[in-house]
Amino acid sequence: MLLPLIAPLRKRHRVDIIAINTAADALRRRGIAFTSVSELVDRLGWRERVQRWGHKAMASNVGALTLSQEESVTYLGMNLHDLALQQGDEAAWAIYTQQGRGAFHPVHFARQVVEHFAPDLVLATSAPRLERAIVEAAGAASIPSLVLVDQYPAHELQWLKSPGFATRLAVLDGSVQQMIVDEGRPADDIVVTGNPAFDALDAIRHVPRAVPPRIVYLSQSEPFAPAGSPRHEPVNGPVLKALLAAAERHDWVVVYRPHPNEQQMTMQHPRLVTHRSGAVGLLDSFHGAAAAVTETSTAGIQALLAGIPLVQLGFTRRTRRPPFEQFGSTQIAASVVDLEPAVCSALATPSHSPQTSEQATANVLHLVEDLMGSSRGQ
C-alpha cells in the first residue's frame, strides 16, 4: 500500500523509511533504501537489553515469526524491553507468555524514534504495534500524521476511532469511513482515497483465464472448529486439502499464496503451485486466474477489482468481514464441504472488467501535501 507513494514523495521531500518485519524484504527486492528496526535499536542504544530479552523470547517459542533469527531476536527483544519499562520485568514476561505479540505496544521506543528523525509528517499503516506507537508519539509531539487503512478495520477500530490518533485517516471507500464515524470519529478526520496498492490492477483486468483453470488461495491461518470437533485448528490446512482434492476432480491448478505472517505449509501435489508473497508479486499470482479464495484478506478485494470471482470462507471465528460483494462476484462457502461447489459456481461466473479509477496514489499524495503545508504553517 505504501510502495507506490515512495518514488513520487522522494521527488519532493526527504523520505526516511522504517521497514518493520516483512516490509524489509519488499524494499530490498526493489532496491529502496530504508532503516531497519535493528539499525534503530543500535542508534538508540538499546542493543544489549534487546538481545537479552530477544533470546529469552526465542527460547520460549511463545510467538513464532516469519523472520530470520537475528531479526526475530531484535523485534521481540525491542518490544519486550519496552514492555518491561512499562510494567517491570516480571510482569512484562508474564503478560507476554499470556498474550504473545498482542501485548506489544512499544511507546518508549516509538517516542525515541520520533525524536531521532524529527519528521514534519508521519505516514504509516494502521498496524497495531510499532506503527501505532509511532503515530501516537508523533501526536504527543504535535507532529501531523496520516494513517492509511488498507481494508475493513476490525480490532484496530479501538484506536482508529480516537480523534487523537493521527491527524487524518485515508480509507478504502465510503463504507469504511462510515464504519469509523459510527465508532465516534469525526467525519472530517477521514478521507476516502482508495488504496494505492490497487492502482496497478488495470494491467491484468483483461488477461484471459488460463487453461486449466487457476484457483488462487489467499491463505490465512484463522482458527475454525471442524465439524464434530470441539477444538479449533487453523483453517488453511483443511481448505488447501479440499481445494487440491477438488482440483483432481475438475482439472484445476491451485495457486497457494500464504499470508506473509503465516508459517508456510509444505505440501507436495502435482496440481499445487506455491507463491510466497516475498518471492512472487500478487499481480503475478492473479495473472490468468479464474477464481480466488480467501477469508478476510484485502487481496480478495484486489481480485474482485481485477475481474476475478471470489469465494469467501464463512466458517472461521472472524466476526467482522469485508463486504466483498460490493466489489464484484462473491460466493460464500459456509463450510469446508461447501468450498468445492462454491468454487464451481465462481468459475461459472462470466469474466468482467470493473470500471475503477486508478487514482488512489494521487489522492494520498495530495493529502500528504495538504498536511505538509499545514505543518509548515504552524
C-alpha positions, 0 to 999 in steps of 0.5 A: 500500500505504501510502495507506490507513494515512495518514488513520487514523495522522494521527488519532493521531500526527504523520505526516511523509511522504517521497514518493520518485519516483512516490509524489509524484504519488499524494499530490498527486492526493489532496491529502496533504501530504508532503516531497519528496526535493528539499525534503530535499536543500535542508534538508540542504544538499546542493543544489549537489553534487546538481545537479552530479552530477544533470546529469552523470547526465542527460547520460549517459542511463545510467538513464532515469526516469519523472520530470520533469527537475528531479526526475530531476536531484535523485534521481540527483544525491542518490544519486550524491553519496552514492555518491561519499562512499562510494567517491570520485568516480571510482569512484562514476561508474564503478560507476554507468555499470556498474550504473545505479540498482542501485548506489544505496544512499544511507546518508549521506543516509538517516542525515541524514534520520533525524536531521532528523525524529527519528521514534519509528517508521519505516514504509516499503516494502521498496524497495531504495534510499532506503527501505532506507537509511532503515530501516537508519539508523533501526536504527543509531539504535535507532529501531523500524521496520516494513517492509511487503512488498507481494508475493513478495520476490525480490532484496530477500530479501538484506536482508529476511532480516537480523534487523537490518533493521527491527524487524518485517516485515508480509507478504502471507500465510503463504507469504511469511513462510515464504519469509523464515524459510527465508532465516534470519529469525526467525519472530517478526520477521514478521507476516502482515497482508495488504496494505492496498492490497487492502482496497478490492477488495470494491467491484468483486468483483461488477461484471459483465464488460463487453461486449466483453470487457476484457483488462487488461495489467499491463505490465512491461518484463522482458527475454525472448529471442524465439524464434530470437533470441539477444538479449533485448528487453523483453517488453511490446512483443511481448505488447501486439502479440499481445494487440491482434492477438488482440483483432481476432480475438475482439472484445476491448478491451485495457486497457494499464496500464504499470508506473509505472517503465516508459517508456510505449509509444505505440501507436495501435489502435482496440481499445487503451485506455491507463491510466497508473497516475498518471492512472487508479486500478487499481480503475478499470482492473479495473472490468468486466474479464474477464481480466488479464495480467501477469508478476510484478506484485502487481496480478495478485494484486489481480485474482485477489482481485477475481474476475478470471482471470489469465494469467501470462507464463512466458517472461521471465528472472524466476526467482522468481514469485508463486504466483498460483494460490493466489489464484484462476484462473491460466493460464500462457502459456509463450510469446508464441504461447501468450498468445492461447489462454491468454487464451481459456481465462481468459475461459472461466473462470466469474466468482467472488467470493473470500471475503477479509477486508478487514482488512489496514489494521487489522492494520498499524495495530495493529502500528504501535501495538504498536511505538509503545508499545514505543518509548515504553517504552524 
